[in-house]
Amino acid sequence: MKAKRILALILVICMFTVGCSCNDSKESELNNLKDIMDSVDDGVSLWWDSSNANNENGDQSTSKAPTEEVTTEEPTTEEPTTEEPTTEEPTTQEPTTQETTTQEPTTEEPTTQKPVINDEGKTPYEAHGRLSVSGTKLVDKYGNPYQLKGASTHGISWFPQYVSYDTFKYLRDAFGVNVVRIAMYTAEYAGYCSGGNKEELKKLVKNGVDAATDLGLYVIVDWHILSDCNPHTNKSEAINFFREMSSLYKDYDNIIYEICNEPNGGTSWSDIKSYANEVIPVIRSNDPNAIIVVGTPTWSQDVDQASYDKITGYDNIMYALHYYAATHKQWLRDKAQTAINNGLALFVTEFSICDASGNGGLDINEANRWLEFLNNNGISFVGWNLSNKGESSAMFQTWTNKISGFDDSELSEWAKWLRDAIKK
Ligand code: IDC
């Protein structure tokens, strides 16, 4: 903090000198000085300040997304414009920004968080290499069944801070994840096809893929359709996006393409299949082997329908099964079982254990039944979501702005459940 004050002081003295020579009033220069010094003390990052104020003091609270009580069963498709983390202080005062001797560890992960599930000191990718699909199973480079277990970002337009090396490293070492999913909404507020900055979004995806790759993790690039219901709605954008991504990552063996998160609104399997049959060849022309996950009707639940009419002509195709344990129960496992019996390779690229709105109480009993089902069938799973939004599917508490090095009090109940599930 001292260094910052000194730098700020130098900066202001320069401004003051220039200001005087331009005959500006001394009073306004003095106000500038005060503003800058105040902002330094408040922990606000200035352009020359490469440190992350939020990160430095993990217990600060500056962003709190609104908590709305959602009663609808299925995910809401409207994104409030207030979604983006704000810079306002929350009303419930957490520990202040003052540095005190009782501060949490600031940079290093707590010593209790030793790396878990490391394949004899190797990263997941070093140990398992290129994955492929064999029958209904995902297998590693040795042909052994391999389960991916990980976490998904929230919409990257809204919570870009977690698309980071530090967050992914924390998840790998403290949770034991071997995969991360980068969720890029297409139609919601600031989505890729709804006014979001395409270049910025692609940059975020690339940062995420690079970070995951450096960490030896597998990474899913998710074209997160939701309120656009039918993947044909934004098909030409999807084709361009996947052409670019697969060309960029054609030599990466750890990348997985998820071409349509959750078709819904009555979109039929034959519609989805015809979309897949246009997008898959685009990816295949660059990358003949990457795993491609295809969404299924009714928010990626009707995997049984897909199993009666599989996509043919391509290897390494998997089908998305999504569930929220407090809403989707045995009846959905029955559909999944039918699909498996029919030879479909399933991938739970998104789930949580609250209800389908992404909020509400956790159903631990049902969560455990699901987990047993997934493990018995060797199905990979990815938990939703990496954010501190006020909803029970968020992994981080609303009052923490840390992006890594979380201690247990900063994790949601769901995050702790997921961590245990991955370690099992
Ligand atoms: C939810 C988010 C929530 C957001 C909403 C609409 O958790 O913060 O406001 O989307 O954008 C899904 C979707 C996923 C949903 C999630 C929970 O894939 O985007 O996220 N869900 O509703 N399918 C079933 C549940």
Residues whose N, C-alpha, C, O or C-beta is under 5 A from the ligand:
A	BS01	IDC	P75 T76 T77 E78 E79 E188 E262 A356 S357 G358
